[in-house]
Amino acid sequence: MANIKSAQKRMRQSERRRLRNRAIRSRVRSTVKAAYAALGAKGATTEASVREAMRALDKAVTKGVLHPNTAARRKSALARGLAH
C-alpha cells in the first residue's frame, strides 16, 4: 500500500478507471461477437447487430478505451462482412 497521499489517490483513480475500462471492453467484445454470429447466420437482425457493434466501438474510442485506428479496423471488417 502506498504511503504518500498523492500515490493513494492515484491508486483509487486507477482502480476506478480499470473497472470502467473493463466494463466497456467487455461490452465491445460481446457486441462484436454477436455481430459476427449474426453475419454468419445472415438473418433479419444482422444489420442491426452490426450497427450496435459499431456504436459500441465508437463509444469505446470516445472514452479512451480503444485506439481510434483499432476501432476503425474492426468497423471496417464488420462492414466488409455485411457487404458480402
PyMOL CGO cylinders between C-alpha atoms (Angstrom):
from pymol import cmd
from pymol.cgo import CYLINDER

trace = [
    CYLINDER, 0.00, 0.00, 0.00, 1.27, 3.46, -0.89, 0.3, 1, 1, 1, 1, 1, 1,
    CYLINDER, 1.27, 3.46, -0.89, 2.27, 5.80, 1.92, 0.3, 1, 1, 1, 1, 1, 1,
    CYLINDER, 2.27, 5.80, 1.92, 2.17, 9.07, 0.04, 0.3, 1, 1, 1, 1, 1, 1,
    CYLINDER, 2.17, 9.07, 0.04, -1.20, 10.79, -0.19, 0.3, 1, 1, 1, 1, 1, 1,
    CYLINDER, -1.20, 10.79, -0.19, -0.94, 11.52, -3.91, 0.3, 1, 1, 1, 1, 1, 1,
    CYLINDER, -0.94, 11.52, -3.91, 0.01, 7.89, -4.59, 0.3, 1, 1, 1, 1, 1, 1,
    CYLINDER, 0.01, 7.89, -4.59, -3.02, 6.71, -2.63, 0.3, 1, 1, 1, 1, 1, 1,
    CYLINDER, -3.02, 6.71, -2.63, -5.24, 8.97, -4.70, 0.3, 1, 1, 1, 1, 1, 1,
    CYLINDER, -5.24, 8.97, -4.70, -3.60, 7.67, -7.88, 0.3, 1, 1, 1, 1, 1, 1,
    CYLINDER, -3.60, 7.67, -7.88, -4.36, 4.10, -6.82, 0.3, 1, 1, 1, 1, 1, 1,
    CYLINDER, -4.36, 4.10, -6.82, -8.01, 4.96, -6.20, 0.3, 1, 1, 1, 1, 1, 1,
    CYLINDER, -8.01, 4.96, -6.20, -8.27, 6.70, -9.56, 0.3, 1, 1, 1, 1, 1, 1,
    CYLINDER, -8.27, 6.70, -9.56, -6.59, 3.91, -11.49, 0.3, 1, 1, 1, 1, 1, 1,
    CYLINDER, -6.59, 3.91, -11.49, -8.81, 1.28, -9.85, 0.3, 1, 1, 1, 1, 1, 1,
    CYLINDER, -8.81, 1.28, -9.85, -11.95, 3.21, -10.85, 0.3, 1, 1, 1, 1, 1, 1,
    CYLINDER, -11.95, 3.21, -10.85, -10.64, 3.58, -14.39, 0.3, 1, 1, 1, 1, 1, 1,
    CYLINDER, -10.64, 3.58, -14.39, -9.67, -0.09, -14.58, 0.3, 1, 1, 1, 1, 1, 1,
    CYLINDER, -9.67, -0.09, -14.58, -13.18, -1.19, -13.64, 0.3, 1, 1, 1, 1, 1, 1,
    CYLINDER, -13.18, -1.19, -13.64, -14.79, 1.25, -16.07, 0.3, 1, 1, 1, 1, 1, 1,
    CYLINDER, -14.79, 1.25, -16.07, -12.46, 0.21, -18.89, 0.3, 1, 1, 1, 1, 1, 1,
    CYLINDER, -12.46, 0.21, -18.89, -13.10, -3.47, -18.19, 0.3, 1, 1, 1, 1, 1, 1,
    CYLINDER, -13.10, -3.47, -18.19, -16.87, -2.97, -18.44, 0.3, 1, 1, 1, 1, 1, 1,
    CYLINDER, -16.87, -2.97, -18.44, -16.58, -1.01, -21.69, 0.3, 1, 1, 1, 1, 1, 1,
    CYLINDER, -16.58, -1.01, -21.69, -14.15, -3.53, -23.22, 0.3, 1, 1, 1, 1, 1, 1,
    CYLINDER, -14.15, -3.53, -23.22, -16.44, -6.40, -22.22, 0.3, 1, 1, 1, 1, 1, 1,
    CYLINDER, -16.44, -6.40, -22.22, -19.43, -4.72, -23.86, 0.3, 1, 1, 1, 1, 1, 1,
    CYLINDER, -19.43, -4.72, -23.86, -17.43, -4.15, -27.05, 0.3, 1, 1, 1, 1, 1, 1,
    CYLINDER, -17.43, -4.15, -27.05, -16.30, -7.77, -27.19, 0.3, 1, 1, 1, 1, 1, 1,
    CYLINDER, -16.30, -7.77, -27.19, -19.83, -9.06, -26.59, 0.3, 1, 1, 1, 1, 1, 1,
    CYLINDER, -19.83, -9.06, -26.59, -21.46, -6.89, -29.24, 0.3, 1, 1, 1, 1, 1, 1,
    CYLINDER, -21.46, -6.89, -29.24, -18.74, -7.59, -31.82, 0.3, 1, 1, 1, 1, 1, 1,
    CYLINDER, -18.74, -7.59, -31.82, -19.00, -11.33, -31.16, 0.3, 1, 1, 1, 1, 1, 1,
    CYLINDER, -19.00, -11.33, -31.16, -22.79, -11.15, -31.55, 0.3, 1, 1, 1, 1, 1, 1,
    CYLINDER, -22.79, -11.15, -31.55, -22.38, -9.19, -34.78, 0.3, 1, 1, 1, 1, 1, 1,
    CYLINDER, -22.38, -9.19, -34.78, -20.05, -11.82, -36.26, 0.3, 1, 1, 1, 1, 1, 1,
    CYLINDER, -20.05, -11.82, -36.26, -22.51, -14.53, -35.23, 0.3, 1, 1, 1, 1, 1, 1,
    CYLINDER, -22.51, -14.53, -35.23, -25.29, -12.60, -36.96, 0.3, 1, 1, 1, 1, 1, 1,
    CYLINDER, -25.29, -12.60, -36.96, -23.11, -12.19, -40.06, 0.3, 1, 1, 1, 1, 1, 1,
    CYLINDER, -23.11, -12.19, -40.06, -22.62, -15.96, -40.14, 0.3, 1, 1, 1, 1, 1, 1,
    CYLINDER, -22.62, -15.96, -40.14, -26.34, -16.60, -39.89, 0.3, 1, 1, 1, 1, 1, 1,
    CYLINDER, -26.34, -16.60, -39.89, -27.38, -13.71, -42.21, 0.3, 1, 1, 1, 1, 1, 1,
    CYLINDER, -27.38, -13.71, -42.21, -30.76, -13.18, -40.56, 0.3, 1, 1, 1, 1, 1, 1,
    CYLINDER, -30.76, -13.18, -40.56, -33.10, -10.23, -40.34, 0.3, 1, 1, 1, 1, 1, 1,
    CYLINDER, -33.10, -10.23, -40.34, -31.24, -8.68, -37.40, 0.3, 1, 1, 1, 1, 1, 1,
    CYLINDER, -31.24, -8.68, -37.40, -27.80, -8.80, -38.99, 0.3, 1, 1, 1, 1, 1, 1,
    CYLINDER, -27.80, -8.80, -38.99, -27.61, -5.14, -39.94, 0.3, 1, 1, 1, 1, 1, 1,
    CYLINDER, -27.61, -5.14, -39.94, -28.91, -4.02, -36.55, 0.3, 1, 1, 1, 1, 1, 1,
    CYLINDER, -28.91, -4.02, -36.55, -26.35, -6.07, -34.64, 0.3, 1, 1, 1, 1, 1, 1,
    CYLINDER, -26.35, -6.07, -34.64, -23.50, -4.78, -36.82, 0.3, 1, 1, 1, 1, 1, 1,
    CYLINDER, -23.50, -4.78, -36.82, -24.71, -1.22, -36.25, 0.3, 1, 1, 1, 1, 1, 1,
    CYLINDER, -24.71, -1.22, -36.25, -24.82, -1.84, -32.49, 0.3, 1, 1, 1, 1, 1, 1,
    CYLINDER, -24.82, -1.84, -32.49, -21.27, -3.23, -32.55, 0.3, 1, 1, 1, 1, 1, 1,
    CYLINDER, -21.27, -3.23, -32.55, -20.02, -0.19, -34.47, 0.3, 1, 1, 1, 1, 1, 1,
    CYLINDER, -20.02, -0.19, -34.47, -21.72, 2.07, -31.95, 0.3, 1, 1, 1, 1, 1, 1,
    CYLINDER, -21.72, 2.07, -31.95, -20.05, 0.24, -29.05, 0.3, 1, 1, 1, 1, 1, 1,
    CYLINDER, -20.05, 0.24, -29.05, -16.67, 0.58, -30.79, 0.3, 1, 1, 1, 1, 1, 1,
    CYLINDER, -16.67, 0.58, -30.79, -17.21, 4.32, -31.28, 0.3, 1, 1, 1, 1, 1, 1,
    CYLINDER, -17.21, 4.32, -31.28, -18.17, 4.75, -27.62, 0.3, 1, 1, 1, 1, 1, 1,
    CYLINDER, -18.17, 4.75, -27.62, -15.05, 2.89, -26.51, 0.3, 1, 1, 1, 1, 1, 1,
    CYLINDER, -15.05, 2.89, -26.51, -12.93, 5.27, -28.59, 0.3, 1, 1, 1, 1, 1, 1,
    CYLINDER, -12.93, 5.27, -28.59, -14.71, 8.29, -27.12, 0.3, 1, 1, 1, 1, 1, 1,
    CYLINDER, -14.71, 8.29, -27.12, -13.99, 7.06, -23.60, 0.3, 1, 1, 1, 1, 1, 1,
    CYLINDER, -13.99, 7.06, -23.60, -10.34, 6.35, -24.43, 0.3, 1, 1, 1, 1, 1, 1,
    CYLINDER, -10.34, 6.35, -24.43, -10.54, 2.58, -24.02, 0.3, 1, 1, 1, 1, 1, 1,
    CYLINDER, -10.54, 2.58, -24.02, -9.69, 1.72, -27.62, 0.3, 1, 1, 1, 1, 1, 1,
    CYLINDER, -9.69, 1.72, -27.62, -7.30, 3.38, -30.03, 0.3, 1, 1, 1, 1, 1, 1,
    CYLINDER, -7.30, 3.38, -30.03, -9.20, 5.06, -32.90, 0.3, 1, 1, 1, 1, 1, 1,
    CYLINDER, -9.20, 5.06, -32.90, -7.37, 3.04, -35.57, 0.3, 1, 1, 1, 1, 1, 1,
    CYLINDER, -7.37, 3.04, -35.57, -8.20, -0.23, -33.81, 0.3, 1, 1, 1, 1, 1, 1,
    CYLINDER, -8.20, -0.23, -33.81, -11.88, 0.65, -33.78, 0.3, 1, 1, 1, 1, 1, 1,
    CYLINDER, -11.88, 0.65, -33.78, -11.73, 1.77, -37.42, 0.3, 1, 1, 1, 1, 1, 1,
    CYLINDER, -11.73, 1.77, -37.42, -10.12, -1.52, -38.43, 0.3, 1, 1, 1, 1, 1, 1,
    CYLINDER, -10.12, -1.52, -38.43, -12.76, -3.57, -36.60, 0.3, 1, 1, 1, 1, 1, 1,
    CYLINDER, -12.76, -3.57, -36.60, -15.61, -1.46, -38.02, 0.3, 1, 1, 1, 1, 1, 1,
    CYLINDER, -15.61, -1.46, -38.02, -14.19, -1.89, -41.50, 0.3, 1, 1, 1, 1, 1, 1,
    CYLINDER, -14.19, -1.89, -41.50, -14.08, -5.67, -41.09, 0.3, 1, 1, 1, 1, 1, 1,
    CYLINDER, -14.08, -5.67, -41.09, -17.70, -5.68, -39.91, 0.3, 1, 1, 1, 1, 1, 1,
    CYLINDER, -17.70, -5.68, -39.91, -18.75, -3.53, -42.85, 0.3, 1, 1, 1, 1, 1, 1,
    CYLINDER, -18.75, -3.53, -42.85, -16.95, -5.84, -45.28, 0.3, 1, 1, 1, 1, 1, 1,
    CYLINDER, -16.95, -5.84, -45.28, -18.74, -8.80, -43.75, 0.3, 1, 1, 1, 1, 1, 1,
    CYLINDER, -18.74, -8.80, -43.75, -22.06, -7.06, -44.11, 0.3, 1, 1, 1, 1, 1, 1,
    CYLINDER, -22.06, -7.06, -44.11, -21.39, -6.19, -47.76, 0.3, 1, 1, 1, 1, 1, 1,
    CYLINDER, -21.39, -6.19, -47.76, -20.69, -9.80, -48.75, 0.3, 1, 1, 1, 1, 1, 1,
]
cmd.load_cgo(trace, "trace")
